[in-house]
Amino acid sequence: MLSVYVPHGACLERVKVDADATLPENGIWFDLFSPTLAEDKLLERHLGIAVPTREEMQEIEVTSRLYVENGARYMTATMMCQSDTDTPKTTAVTFILSGHRLVTVRYDEPRPFTIVGNKLCRTSPGGATGETVLMELLDAVIDRAADILERIGVNVDQVSHDIFEPEDTGTSSARNYRNILRAIGRRGDLTSKVRESLVSIGRVLLYLANEADSMKWAKDTRGELRGMQRDVQSLSDHAAYLSNKITFLLDAMLGVVNLEQNNIIKLFSVVAVVFMPPTLIASIYGMNFKHMPELQWEYGYLMAVILMVCVAIGPLAYFRWKKWF
């Protein structure tokens, strides 16, 4: 799908263009979402640039993500998708600055694109250009990453409370531990994806800062760019802190599970030791020897029972005294 944003009064109007139609000459932002080959060719003819394929966008080399070709600047970043679901993922998005027009190529729907698109359709700064739209998109991506990290922080605090100050919910410990481990895994996976996105956005911002002179950007825009770089750095540090905390909680959870297992093993060990002496006595008097004095004794059975009870209570009392059980 090819959408073009054109100036319309105090805002930008979104126009959907078919592959066999003509692109508007005053378009500022050309948004390619899962484009077809015909849409790629249409845009290439109109702007005189090459649109990268999906395979080219997924390259991880810096030289394949940040480069200049035919006067257009290509920047590919990794962005978050479906972060509010149980299956978050990352997707590659390419930004192309050609003149004062912006082209975006994507195969998923990151939330910042929807936010910025709706915002520009309501109101846009005067004299909006492709650079303006790019800065709006990058700012929305950073804000979105900050929101995700805030949510992760709240969830991590809840997991920490569940581990160190558990509440009696009536469910089994095994089920609680399984839920906690699942929550830790999901938060860790989401945090790693946010860090990956922030690193990628940081590279794009650094590239733009280095190219600002050749693109003759205004001083205010350069200051905004530096502010975004500081935000990305602070968010990356916060993501690293959350990652370390998640690792600590994982180690703590495994330690709690080991303690529970040790308690179970200790219980079986105590039971085995308590019943070992009575078993020995019972096995002795269960022998089929003909000459055993207590077999003919009137109180032999009672004596054997009392003896077994005593030797069972003895080790148990000793363990209690030593506070081993």
C-alpha positions as CSV (number, residue, x, y, z in Angstrom):
1,M,0.0,0.0,0.0
2,L,1.3,3.4,-1.0
3,S,0.2,6.5,1.0
4,V,1.2,10.0,0.2
5,Y,0.9,13.0,2.6
6,V,0.4,16.3,0.9
7,P,0.0,19.8,2.4
8,H,-3.6,20.8,2.9
9,G,-4.1,24.0,4.8
10,A,-2.7,23.7,8.3
11,C,-2.2,19.9,8.1
12,L,-1.2,17.1,5.8
13,E,-3.7,15.1,3.9
14,R,-3.2,11.4,3.5
15,V,-3.9,10.2,-0.1
16,K,-3.8,6.5,-1.0
17,V,-2.4,6.0,-4.4
18,D,-2.9,3.0,-6.7
19,A,0.0,1.4,-8.5
20,D,-1.3,2.6,-11.9
21,A,-2.0,6.2,-10.7
22,T,0.1,9.3,-10.8
23,L,1.8,10.5,-7.7
24,P,1.1,14.1,-6.5
25,E,4.0,16.4,-7.2
26,N,3.7,18.2,-3.8
27,G,3.9,15.0,-1.7
28,I,6.1,15.4,1.4
29,W,5.9,11.9,2.9
30,F,5.6,8.7,0.8
31,D,4.8,5.8,3.1
32,L,5.2,2.3,1.6
33,F,3.5,-0.4,3.6
34,S,4.2,-4.0,2.4
35,P,4.6,-2.5,-1.1
36,T,4.1,-4.4,-4.3
37,L,6.6,-4.5,-7.1
38,A,4.4,-2.1,-9.1
39,E,4.3,0.4,-6.2
40,D,8.1,0.2,-5.9
41,K,8.5,1.0,-9.6
42,L,6.1,3.8,-9.5
43,L,7.9,5.5,-6.6
44,E,11.3,4.9,-8.2
45,R,10.2,6.5,-11.4
46,H,8.7,9.5,-9.6
47,L,11.6,10.3,-7.3
48,G,14.5,8.7,-9.1
49,I,15.6,6.6,-6.3
50,A,15.9,2.8,-5.6
51,V,13.6,1.3,-3.1
52,P,15.4,-1.4,-1.0
53,T,13.9,-4.9,-0.9
54,R,12.8,-6.6,2.3
55,E,15.9,-8.8,2.3
56,E,18.2,-5.7,1.9
57,M,16.4,-4.0,4.8
58,Q,17.2,-7.0,7.1
59,E,21.0,-6.7,6.6
60,I,22.7,-5.9,9.9
61,E,25.9,-4.3,8.5
62,V,26.1,-0.6,9.2
63,T,27.2,0.1,5.6
64,S,24.0,-1.6,4.4
65,R,21.8,0.4,6.7
66,L,23.2,3.9,6.5
67,Y,24.4,5.1,3.2
68,V,24.0,7.6,0.4
69,E,22.9,6.6,-3.1
70,N,22.1,9.0,-6.0
71,G,21.9,11.9,-3.6
72,A,19.3,10.2,-1.3
73,R,20.2,9.2,2.2
74,Y,19.1,5.7,3.3
75,M,18.6,4.9,7.0
76,T,17.3,1.6,8.2
77,A,16.3,1.2,11.8
78,T,14.9,-1.6,13.9
79,M,11.6,-0.7,15.6
80,M,9.3,-2.4,18.0
81,C,6.0,-4.0,17.0
82,Q,3.2,-5.6,19.0
83,S,4.8,-4.6,22.2
84,D,1.4,-4.7,24.0
85,T,0.9,-8.3,23.2
86,D,2.4,-11.6,24.4
87,T,4.4,-11.9,21.2
88,P,6.4,-8.6,20.7
89,K,8.7,-8.4,17.8
90,T,11.1,-6.1,15.9
91,T,10.9,-5.0,12.3
92,A,13.2,-3.2,10.0
93,V,12.0,0.2,8.7
94,T,13.9,2.2,6.0
95,F,13.8,6.0,5.9
96,I,14.9,7.7,2.7
97,L,15.5,11.4,2.5
98,S,15.5,12.6,-1.1
99,G,15.6,16.3,-1.4
100,H,13.0,17.6,1.1
101,R,10.8,14.5,0.7
102,L,10.7,11.5,3.0
103,V,10.1,7.9,1.9
104,T,9.4,5.2,4.5
105,V,9.5,1.5,3.6
106,R,8.0,-1.0,6.2
107,Y,6.4,-4.4,6.4
108,D,4.7,-4.0,9.8
109,E,2.8,-1.3,11.6
110,P,4.8,0.2,14.4
111,R,2.7,2.3,16.7
112,P,4.7,5.6,16.1
113,F,3.6,5.6,12.4
114,T,0.0,5.6,13.4
115,I,0.5,8.3,16.0
116,V,2.5,10.6,13.7
117,G,0.2,10.0,10.7
118,N,-2.9,10.9,12.8
119,K,-1.1,13.9,14.3
120,L,-0.1,15.3,10.9
121,C,-3.6,14.8,9.6
122,R,-4.9,17.1,12.4
123,T,-2.2,19.7,12.4
124,S,1.4,20.1,11.2
125,P,4.0,22.8,11.5
126,G,4.2,25.4,8.8
127,G,6.4,24.7,5.9
128,A,6.5,21.0,6.8
129,T,9.2,19.0,4.9
130,G,10.4,15.4,4.8
131,E,13.0,16.3,7.4
132,T,10.2,17.6,9.7
133,V,8.2,14.4,9.3
134,L,11.4,12.3,10.0
135,M,12.1,14.2,13.2
136,E,8.4,13.6,14.3
137,L,8.7,9.9,13.6
138,L,12.0,9.5,15.4
139,D,10.7,11.5,18.4
140,A,7.6,9.2,18.5
141,V,9.8,6.1,18.4
142,I,11.8,7.4,21.4
143,D,8.6,8.3,23.3
144,R,7.2,4.8,22.6
145,A,10.4,3.1,23.8
146,A,10.2,5.2,27.0
147,D,6.6,4.1,27.6
148,I,7.5,0.4,27.1
149,L,10.4,0.7,29.5
150,E,8.2,2.3,32.1
151,R,5.7,-0.5,31.8
152,I,8.5,-3.1,32.0
153,G,9.7,-1.3,35.2
154,V,6.3,-1.6,36.8
155,N,6.0,-5.3,35.8
156,V,9.5,-6.1,37.1
157,D,8.7,-4.5,40.5
158,Q,5.6,-6.7,40.7
159,V,7.6,-9.8,39.9
160,S,10.1,-8.8,42.6
161,H,7.3,-8.4,45.1
162,D,5.9,-11.8,44.1
163,I,9.3,-13.5,44.7
164,F,10.4,-11.8,48.0
165,E,7.0,-11.0,49.5
166,P,4.6,-13.7,48.2
167,E,1.0,-13.6,49.0
168,D,-1.1,-16.7,49.8
169,T,-3.3,-16.9,46.7
170,G,-4.4,-20.4,47.2
171,T,-2.5,-21.8,44.2
172,S,0.3,-24.2,44.4
173,S,3.9,-23.1,44.7
174,A,4.8,-24.9,41.5
175,R,2.2,-23.0,39.6
176,N,3.2,-19.7,41.1
177,Y,6.9,-20.3,40.2
178,R,6.0,-21.3,36.7
179,N,4.0,-18.0,36.3
180,I,6.8,-16.0,37.7
181,L,9.4,-17.6,35.5
182,R,7.2,-17.0,32.5
183,A,6.8,-13.3,33.5
184,I,10.5,-12.9,33.9
185,G,11.2,-14.4,30.5
186,R,8.7,-12.2,28.8
187,R,10.0,-9.0,30.4
188,G,13.6,-10.0,29.6
189,D,12.7,-10.7,25.9
190,L,10.8,-7.4,25.6
191,T,13.7,-5.5,27.3
192,S,16.2,-6.9,24.9
193,K,14.1,-6.0,21.9
194,V,13.8,-2.4,23.2
195,R,17.5,-2.2,23.6
196,E,18.0,-3.4,20.1
197,S,15.6,-0.8,18.8
198,L,17.3,2.0,20.8
199,V,20.8,1.0,19.6
200,S,19.5,1.1,16.0
201,I,17.8,4.5,16.5
202,G,21.0,5.8,18.1
203,R,22.9,4.9,15.0
204,V,20.4,6.7,12.8
205,L,20.6,9.8,15.0
206,L,24.4,9.8,14.9
207,Y,24.3,9.5,11.1
208,L,21.9,12.4,10.8
209,A,24.1,14.5,13.2
210,N,27.1,13.8,10.9
211,E,25.1,14.7,7.8
212,A,23.4,17.8,9.2
213,D,26.1,20.1,7.8
214,S,25.8,18.8,4.3
215,M,22.0,18.8,4.5
216,K,22.1,22.4,5.8
217,W,19.8,21.8,8.7
218,A,18.7,24.7,10.9
219,K,20.3,25.2,14.2
220,D,17.1,24.4,16.0
221,T,16.8,21.1,14.2
222,R,20.3,20.2,15.1
223,G,19.6,21.1,18.8
224,E,16.5,18.8,18.7
225,L,18.7,16.1,17.2
226,R,21.2,16.4,20.0
227,G,18.4,16.2,22.5
228,M,17.1,13.0,20.9
229,Q,20.6,11.5,21.2
230,R,20.7,12.3,24.9
231,D,17.3,10.7,25.3
232,V,18.3,7.6,23.5
233,Q,21.5,7.3,25.6
234,S,19.5,7.7,28.9
235,L,16.9,5.2,27.8
236,S,19.6,2.7,26.8
237,D,21.2,3.1,30.3
238,H,17.7,2.5,31.8
239,A,17.2,-0.6,29.6
240,A,20.6,-1.9,30.7
241,Y,19.5,-1.4,34.4
242,L,16.3,-3.2,33.8
243,S,18.1,-6.0,32.1
244,N,20.4,-6.4,35.0
245,K,17.5,-6.4,37.5
246,I,15.7,-9.1,35.4
247,T,18.8,-11.2,35.5
248,F,19.0,-10.8,39.3
249,L,15.3,-11.7,39.7
250,L,15.9,-14.8,37.5
251,D,18.8,-15.9,39.8
252,A,16.7,-15.2,42.9
253,M,13.8,-17.2,41.5
254,L,16.0,-20.1,40.8
255,G,17.4,-19.8,44.3
256,V,14.0,-19.9,45.8
257,V,13.1,-23.0,43.8
258,N,16.3,-24.7,45.0
259,L,15.4,-23.8,48.6
260,E,12.0,-25.4,48.2
261,Q,13.6,-28.5,46.7
262,N,16.1,-28.7,49.5
263,N,13.2,-28.5,52.1
264,I,11.5,-31.4,50.4
265,I,14.6,-33.4,50.3
266,K,15.3,-32.6,54.0
267,L,11.8,-33.7,54.9
268,F,12.3,-37.1,53.2
269,S,15.7,-37.4,54.9
270,V,14.2,-36.8,58.3
271,V,11.4,-39.3,57.7
272,A,13.9,-41.9,56.6
273,V,16.1,-41.4,59.6
274,V,13.1,-41.4,62.0
275,F,11.7,-44.7,60.7
276,M,15.0,-46.5,60.3
277,P,15.5,-47.6,63.9
278,P,11.8,-48.9,64.3
279,T,12.3,-50.8,61.0
280,L,15.5,-52.3,62.3
281,I,13.7,-53.5,65.5
282,A,10.7,-54.8,63.5
283,S,13.0,-56.7,61.2
284,I,14.9,-58.3,64.1
285,Y,11.7,-59.6,65.7
286,G,10.4,-60.6,62.4
287,M,13.1,-63.2,62.0
288,N,12.1,-66.9,62.0
289,F,14.6,-68.2,64.5
290,K,13.3,-70.8,66.9
291,H,15.1,-69.6,70.0
292,M,14.2,-66.0,70.6
293,P,13.5,-65.3,74.3
294,E,11.0,-62.5,73.8
295,L,8.8,-64.6,71.6
296,Q,7.4,-66.5,74.6
297,W,7.2,-63.4,76.8
298,E,3.7,-62.2,77.7
299,Y,4.7,-58.5,77.2
300,G,7.1,-59.0,74.4
301,Y,4.9,-57.5,71.8
302,L,4.2,-54.4,73.9
303,M,7.9,-54.0,74.7
304,A,8.8,-54.1,71.0
305,V,6.1,-51.5,70.2
306,I,7.3,-49.2,73.0
307,L,10.9,-49.6,71.9
308,M,10.1,-48.7,68.3
309,V,8.2,-45.6,69.4
310,C,11.1,-44.5,71.6
311,V,13.7,-44.9,69.0
312,A,11.5,-43.0,66.5
313,I,11.0,-40.1,68.9
314,G,14.6,-39.9,69.8
315,P,16.1,-38.8,66.4
316,L,13.1,-36.5,65.9
317,A,13.7,-34.7,69.2
318,Y,17.4,-34.4,68.4
319,F,16.6,-32.8,65.1
320,R,14.2,-30.4,66.8
321,W,16.9,-29.5,69.3
322,K,19.4,-28.8,66.6
323,K,16.8,-26.8,64.6
324,W,17.4,-29.0,61.6
325,F,13.7,-29.5,61.1
